[in-house]
Each structure stands twice: as structure tokens, then as C-alpha cells.
């Protein structure tokens, strides 16, 4: 079964100038007050949309490049059992 990639929104932070990766769920949670928690843990205060994107945050980049934990067992698809009616 293939791994589903999260949908990310890239938002420039007004306080540090970096562009951070924010998940879709975090974007939805913070859309009213303009503060979003990035994948690196930084609370992003969204810059005005007229601002050009800044450099991508190196901590977000490292988090996104880290492979998922091998400790989580991968669910395998089981074969279907067909019963015939007689």
C-alpha cells in the first residue's frame, strides 16, 4: 500500500522571513487568526500575500526529508477470501 503524502501549504513568516511548510489541517485550524504551526514547530505569523516568498526554512526542510519512523508497522493488504455458493 503506498504512503499518502500530506498536502502542504508554504507560508512566509512575517517574524523570521522564512517560508515554512504547514499541513492542511494546521492551515485550517489557524486560518482565522493568521497563525499556523509549521512542520518544524515554529508558529508562523503569515506575511501579507504581496510579499515574495523568502528562503525555505532549513528546519522544515530537514523534517520533510526525514523518512517516516520504521517503528510504525506497515499495514499489508490481505487477500480476499471468496466463498462460492452451492
ROSE-4610 file (N, C-alpha, C; in Angstrom, 1 decimal, always signed):
// ROSE-4610
residu = [X/X/X/X/X/X/X/X/X/X/X/X/X/X/X/X/X/X/X/X/X/X/X/X/X/X/X/X/X/X/X/X/X/X/X/X/X/X/X/X/X/X/X/X/X/X/X/X/X/X/X/X/X/X/X/X/X/X/X/X/X/X/X/X/X/X/X/X/X/X/X/X/X/X/X/X/X/X/X/X/X/X/X/X/X/X/X/X/X/X/X/X/X/X/X/X/X/X/X/X/X/X/X/X/X/X/X/X/X/X/X/X/X/X/X/X/X/X/X/X/X/X/X/X/X/X/X/X/X/X/X/X/X/X/X/X/X/X/X/X/X/X/X/X/X/X/X/X/X/X/X/X/X/X/X/X/X/X/X/X/X/X/X/X/X/X/X/X/X/X/X/X/X/X/X/X/X/X/X/X/X/X/X/X/X/X/X/X/X/X/X/X/X/X/X/X/X/X/X/X/X/X/X/X/X/X/X/X/X/X/X/X/X/X/X/X/X/X/X/X/X/X/X/X/X/X/X/X/X/X/X/X/X/X/X/X/X/X/X/X/X/X/X/X/X/X/X/X/X/X/X/X/X/X/X/X/X/X]
num = [1/1/1/2/2/2/3/3/3/4/4/4/5/5/5/6/6/6/7/7/7/8/8/8/9/9/9/10/10/10/11/11/11/12/12/12/13/13/13/14/14/14/15/15/15/16/16/16/17/17/17/18/18/18/19/19/19/20/20/20/21/21/21/22/22/22/23/23/23/24/24/24/25/25/25/26/26/26/27/27/27/28/28/28/29/29/29/30/30/30/31/31/31/32/32/32/33/33/33/34/34/34/35/35/35/36/36/36/37/37/37/38/38/38/39/39/39/40/40/40/41/41/41/42/42/42/43/43/43/44/44/44/45/45/45/46/46/46/47/47/47/48/48/48/49/49/49/50/50/50/51/51/51/52/52/52/53/53/53/54/54/54/55/55/55/56/56/56/57/57/57/58/58/58/59/59/59/60/60/60/61/61/61/62/62/62/63/63/63/64/64/64/65/65/65/66/66/66/67/67/67/68/68/68/69/69/69/70/70/70/71/71/71/72/72/72/73/73/73/74/74/74/75/75/75/76/76/76/77/77/77/78/78/78/79/79/79/80/80/80/81/81/81/82/82/82/83/83/83/84/84/84/85/85/85/86/86/86]
x = [+0.9/+0.0/+0.9/+0.6/+1.5/+1.2/+2.3/+2.2/+1.6/+0.6/-0.1/+0.7/+1.1/+1.9/+0.9/+1.3/+0.4/+0.4/-0.7/-0.8/-0.2/+0.7/+1.4/+1.2/+1.1/+0.9/+2.2/+2.8/+4.0/+3.7/+4.0/+3.6/+4.9/+5.0/+6.1/+5.8/+6.7/+6.5/+7.0/+6.2/+6.5/+7.5/+7.7/+8.7/+10.1/+10.2/+11.6/+12.0/+11.0/+11.3/+11.4/+11.4/+11.5/+10.1/+10.1/+8.9/+8.8/+7.7/+7.6/+6.5/+6.7/+5.7/+4.7/+3.4/+2.3/+1.3/+0.9/+0.0/-1.4/-2.2/-3.5/-4.4/-4.2/-5.0/-4.6/-3.3/-2.9/-3.3/-3.3/-3.7/-5.2/-6.0/-7.5/-7.7/-6.9/-7.0/-6.6/-5.7/-5.2/-5.6/-6.6/-6.9/-7.6/-8.3/-9.0/-8.1/-7.0/-6.1/-4.8/-4.6/-3.3/-2.1/-2.2/-1.1/-1.2/-0.1/-0.1/+1.1/+0.9/+2.1/+2.7/+4.0/+4.7/+5.1/+5.6/+6.0/+7.2/+8.0/+9.2/+8.8/+7.5/+7.1/+7.0/+7.5/+7.5/+6.1/+5.7/+4.4/+4.6/+3.9/+4.1/+3.1/+3.5/+2.6/+2.7/+1.6/+1.6/+1.9/+2.8/+3.2/+2.1/+2.0/+1.0/+1.3/+0.3/+0.4/+1.2/+1.3/+2.1/+3.6/+4.0/+5.4/+5.8/+7.1/+7.6/+8.0/+8.0/+8.5/+9.9/+10.2/+11.5/+12.2/+13.4/+14.1/+13.3/+13.4/+12.7/+13.4/+12.7/+13.2/+14.0/+15.3/+16.1/+15.6/+14.9/+14.4/+13.2/+12.3/+11.2/+11.7/+12.8/+13.4/+13.9/+14.6/+15.1/+13.9/+12.9/+11.7/+11.1/+11.0/+10.3/+11.2/+12.5/+13.4/+13.6/+13.2/+13.4/+12.4/+12.8/+11.9/+11.0/+9.8/+8.9/+9.5/+9.1/+9.6/+9.5/+10.5/+10.5/+9.8/+9.6/+8.9/+7.4/+6.8/+5.4/+5.3/+4.6/+4.4/+3.6/+4.0/+3.2/+2.1/+0.9/-0.2/-0.2/-0.3/-0.3/-1.7/-1.9/-3.3/-3.4/-4.5/-4.8/-5.5/-5.3/-6.1/-7.5/-8.4/-9.8/-10.1/-11.0/-11.5/-12.8/-12.9/-14.1/-14.8/-16.1/-16.9/-17.8/-17.9/-18.8/-20.1/-21.2/-22.5/-22.9/-23.4/-23.8/-25.2]
y = [-1.2/+0.0/+1.2/+2.2/+3.3/+4.3/+5.1/+6.1/+7.3/+7.9/+9.1/+10.3/+11.2/+12.4/+13.4/+14.1/+15.2/+16.4/+17.1/+18.3/+19.4/+20.1/+21.2/+22.5/+23.6/+24.9/+25.6/+26.4/+27.1/+28.6/+29.0/+30.3/+31.1/+32.3/+33.1/+33.7/+33.6/+34.1/+35.6/+36.4/+37.8/+38.1/+37.2/+37.4/+37.0/+35.9/+35.4/+35.5/+35.7/+35.9/+34.6/+33.5/+32.2/+31.7/+30.9/+30.3/+28.9/+28.6/+27.4/+26.5/+25.2/+24.2/+24.0/+24.1/+24.0/+22.9/+22.0/+21.0/+21.6/+20.9/+21.3/+21.5/+20.5/+20.6/+21.8/+22.1/+23.2/+24.5/+24.5/+25.7/+26.0/+24.9/+25.1/+25.6/+25.1/+25.4/+26.9/+27.4/+28.8/+29.8/+29.5/+30.4/+31.7/+31.6/+32.8/+33.9/+33.4/+34.4/+34.6/+33.9/+34.1/+33.5/+32.6/+32.0/+30.5/+29.9/+28.5/+27.8/+26.5/+25.8/+25.0/+25.3/+24.7/+23.3/+22.5/+21.1/+21.1/+22.2/+22.3/+22.7/+23.1/+23.5/+25.0/+25.8/+27.2/+27.7/+28.7/+29.3/+30.5/+30.3/+31.2/+32.3/+33.5/+34.7/+35.1/+34.8/+35.0/+36.4/+36.5/+37.8/+38.1/+39.4/+39.7/+39.0/+38.6/+37.9/+38.6/+39.9/+40.7/+40.5/+40.0/+39.7/+38.5/+38.6/+37.5/+36.4/+35.1/+34.0/+34.3/+33.9/+34.0/+32.7/+32.6/+31.3/+30.3/+29.0/+28.0/+27.6/+27.5/+27.2/+25.9/+25.9/+24.7/+23.6/+24.0/+23.0/+22.3/+23.0/+22.4/+21.5/+21.9/+21.0/+19.7/+19.8/+18.6/+17.7/+18.3/+17.5/+16.7/+17.4/+16.8/+15.8/+15.9/+14.9/+13.7/+13.7/+12.6/+11.5/+10.3/+9.2/+8.9/+8.4/+8.1/+7.0/+6.9/+6.0/+4.6/+3.8/+2.4/+1.6/+2.3/+1.6/+1.4/+2.2/+2.0/+0.9/-0.2/-1.3/-0.9/-1.4/-1.1/-2.0/-1.5/-2.4/-3.0/-4.3/-5.0/-5.4/-5.4/-5.7/-7.3/-7.7/-9.1/-9.5/-10.8/-11.3/-11.5/-11.4/-11.6/-13.1/-13.5/-14.9/-14.9/-15.7/-15.8/-17.1/-17.0/-18.1/-18.4/-19.6/-19.9/-20.5/-20.1/-20.6/-21.8/-22.8/-24.0/-24.3]
z = [+0.0/+0.0/+0.0/-0.8/-1.0/+0.2/+0.5/+1.6/+1.0/+1.7/+1.3/+1.8/+0.9/+1.2/+1.7/+2.8/+3.3/+2.3/+2.3/+1.5/+2.3/+1.7/+2.5/+1.8/+2.7/+2.2/+2.6/+1.7/+2.1/+2.4/+3.6/+4.1/+4.6/+4.1/+4.6/+6.0/+6.9/+8.3/+8.3/+8.9/+9.0/+10.0/+11.0/+12.1/+11.7/+11.0/+10.7/+9.3/+8.4/+7.0/+6.2/+6.9/+6.2/+5.7/+4.6/+4.2/+4.8/+5.5/+6.3/+5.6/+5.9/+5.4/+6.5/+6.1/+7.0/+6.5/+7.3/+6.8/+6.6/+5.8/+5.5/+6.8/+7.7/+8.9/+9.8/+9.9/+10.7/+10.0/+8.7/+7.9/+8.2/+8.2/+8.5/+10.0/+10.9/+12.3/+12.5/+11.8/+12.1/+11.1/+10.2/+9.2/+9.7/+10.8/+11.3/+12.0/+12.6/+13.3/+12.6/+11.5/+10.7/+11.3/+12.3/+12.9/+12.7/+12.2/+11.8/+12.4/+12.8/+13.3/+12.1/+11.9/+10.8/+11.2/+10.2/+10.5/+11.4/+11.4/+12.3/+13.7/+14.0/+15.3/+15.5/+14.5/+14.6/+14.4/+15.2/+14.9/+13.9/+12.8/+11.6/+11.7/+11.7/+11.6/+10.1/+9.4/+8.0/+7.5/+6.6/+6.0/+5.0/+4.6/+3.6/+2.3/+1.5/+0.3/-0.8/-0.6/-1.6/-1.5/-0.3/+0.0/-0.9/-1.5/-2.2/-1.2/-1.7/-0.8/-0.3/+0.9/+1.5/+1.3/+1.9/+1.8/+2.6/+2.1/+2.7/+4.1/+5.1/+6.4/+6.4/+6.9/+6.9/+7.8/+8.9/+9.9/+9.2/+8.6/+7.9/+6.8/+6.1/+5.0/+5.6/+6.8/+7.4/+7.9/+8.4/+8.9/+7.7/+6.6/+5.4/+4.8/+4.9/+4.3/+5.2/+6.5/+7.4/+7.0/+6.8/+6.5/+7.6/+7.4/+8.5/+9.4/+10.6/+11.6/+11.1/+11.3/+10.9/+12.0/+13.2/+14.3/+14.1/+13.2/+12.9/+11.9/+12.3/+11.4/+10.2/+9.0/+7.8/+7.7/+7.4/+7.2/+5.8/+5.8/+4.5/+4.1/+2.8/+2.3/+2.3/+2.9/+2.9/+1.7/+1.3/+0.1/+0.5/-0.5/-0.3/-0.3/+0.5/+0.5/-0.2/-1.2/-1.9/-1.5/-1.2/-0.9/-2.1/-2.4/-3.5/-2.9/-3.5/-3.0/-3.9/-3.2/-3.9/-3.5]
